[in-house]
Amino acid sequence: MYVAGGIMGSLAHCLWSYYQQRLARSKSPYHGFGYPVSRGALGASAAVNAIVMFDILLFPTRTILLYGIIPLPAALLGLLWFWNDVGGALSGSNSFPSIAYAGHLGGAAVGVSFWLAFRRGRLSPRNWW
């Protein structure tokens, strides 16, 4: 799941960057000048998102302490996390260091896919823990 989340996160980031470049080029009055340059994504955040999303879907009522202080149900925290990534991807904000929001969403999609496979009996958790 970790490796699949990392691969899917990288693929989602590349596809989203390509889409943003195409959109910026089509709106640019300079026809190629002034559009954003794609940045690569290197990190484990998409892979971690896959595992976290899978865990949240397995145990949605589990209490998680946000910042070690605020108790939240896992489902609510997952929804807030997902909403933050969707908003970040759509806003196109580039903070330093840049955050690959689309990569996070790609990793989360892998977590959801593994959860669906688990629920349908196609994934056996034998010897996972």
C-alpha positions in Angstrom: 0.0 0.0 0.0 2.8 2.4 0.8 4.6 1.9 -2.5 1.3 2.1 -4.5 0.4 5.3 -2.6 3.8 6.8 -3.5 3.5 5.9 -7.2 -0.1 7.1 -7.5 0.7 10.3 -5.7 3.6 11.0 -8.1 1.4 10.2 -11.0 -1.5 12.4 -9.7 0.9 15.3 -9.1 2.4 15.0 -12.6 -1.0 14.9 -14.3 -2.3 17.8 -12.2 0.8 19.9 -13.0 0.4 19.1 -16.7 -3.3 20.1 -16.6 -2.4 23.4 -14.9 0.3 24.2 -17.4 -2.1 23.5 -20.3 -4.7 25.7 -18.7 -2.3 28.5 -18.1 -0.9 28.3 -21.6 -4.4 28.6 -23.1 -5.2 31.7 -21.1 -1.8 33.4 -21.5 -1.8 36.4 -23.9 1.9 35.7 -24.5 1.3 32.1 -25.8 3.8 30.3 -23.8 5.4 33.0 -21.7 4.4 33.5 -18.1 2.9 30.1 -17.4 4.0 28.2 -14.3 6.9 25.8 -14.5 6.1 22.4 -13.2 8.0 21.3 -10.1 8.7 17.7 -9.4 7.5 16.1 -6.2 9.6 14.0 -4.0 8.5 12.8 -0.6 6.5 10.2 1.3 3.4 12.3 2.0 1.3 10.5 -0.7 2.3 7.1 0.6 1.5 8.1 4.2 -1.8 9.5 3.1 -2.7 6.1 1.6 -2.1 4.4 4.9 -3.8 7.1 7.0 -6.9 7.1 4.8 -7.1 3.3 5.0 -6.8 3.4 8.8 -9.4 6.2 9.0 -11.8 4.2 6.9 -11.2 1.0 8.9 -11.8 2.8 12.3 -13.9 5.9 11.6 -15.1 6.3 15.2 -11.6 6.1 16.8 -10.7 9.3 18.7 -7.6 11.1 17.4 -6.0 14.1 19.2 -5.5 16.9 16.7 -2.2 18.7 17.7 -2.1 16.3 20.7 -4.9 18.4 22.3 -8.2 18.5 20.5 -10.1 15.1 20.4 -11.8 14.4 17.1 -13.4 11.3 15.5 -11.1 9.9 12.8 -13.8 10.3 10.2 -14.1 14.1 10.9 -10.3 14.5 10.8 -10.1 12.6 7.6 -12.8 14.8 6.0 -10.9 17.9 7.1 -7.7 16.6 5.8 -9.3 15.7 2.5 -11.0 19.1 2.2 -7.6 20.8 2.9 -6.0 18.9 0.1 -8.8 19.5 -2.4 -8.8 23.3 -1.5 -5.0 23.5 -1.8 -5.0 21.7 -5.2 -7.8 23.9 -6.6 -6.3 27.2 -5.3 -3.0 26.5 -6.9 -1.2 28.1 -3.9 2.5 27.7 -3.9 3.9 27.9 -0.4 7.5 27.3 0.4 8.2 24.5 0.5 5.7 23.6 -2.1 3.0 21.1 -1.2 1.8 18.6 -3.8 -1.8 18.6 -2.9 -2.8 16.5 -5.9 -0.2 14.0 -4.8 -1.8 13.7 -1.4 -5.2 13.1 -3.1 -3.6 10.4 -5.3 -2.3 8.6 -2.2 -5.6 8.9 -0.4 -7.3 7.3 -3.5 -5.0 4.3 -3.1 -6.0 4.1 0.6 -9.7 4.2 -0.4 -9.1 1.5 -3.1 -7.4 -0.8 -0.6 -10.2 -0.3 1.8 -12.8 -1.1 -0.9 -10.9 -4.3 -1.8 -10.7 -5.2 1.9 -14.5 -4.7 2.4 -15.2 -6.8 -0.7 -13.0 -9.6 0.6 -10.4 -9.3 -2.1 -7.7 -8.3 0.4 -6.8 -10.5 3.3 -5.3 -8.9 6.4 -3.6 -12.1 7.4 -0.3 -11.5 9.2 -0.6 -7.7 8.8 0.0 -7.0 12.5 
